[in-house]
Amino acid sequence: MKIIFFVFCSLYSFTIIASEDLTGKNYLCSDLLWGFEFISSQKVNVIDTDINNNSSAKEYYYETDSKLQYVNIYIIENNIKNIVYSIHQPTLRVDIWTMTSGGITTREMIPTGFCENVKINDIFSHIEGLKN
């Protein structure tokens, strides 16, 4: 009985860890010229385009919350995780975390329906191509 319990717990913990690794997944928000490239089990490139149609890519860290189905994207400043974006995995809604007079809160930045999971290897180049 103990062996069965041990095997079950080992397999269950492995599936939780495996499901949280987003390496190789890419999300594209083509109408807004934004994208997310998950380049490792801990890092993501966020490609954003500003109001002047200039795109830039910045590397962030990420972690997933399997219970809440969010991908939290953050930077580390002075050994503190500062969350920047959250992606709701089922809908791909993107929230931005901002400082307000009441503290750090989220604001919906990219609504549901604007982003999709794509099989594009170079999101930045693809976004540059969409501009033309």
C-alpha angles and dihedrals in degrees: 000000000000091000092052090049091050093049092048092050092047093051093044094051090048092054091050092051093044094049092054096057108094096179110150096017117124128192119198126194095188099176090056095035093237130133145174122213115189101210100175142357089279108024136069132182111223114202114196134175121212130214090272090059093251114143125206135177125218129181118232137169122248141192132183131228105210094189094054095030095231133136108213115204117198147161125225115233121173090348091303124118108232110192114221106171139011124201118201100219101211094050102021090228109162121215125191120214114223138175114249133170087269095052132264113343137164128249124192106248105168114025127218113286099034097089132054138184107254139183096227116132099203110037094175093057091044091053091048088052091051090059091065 
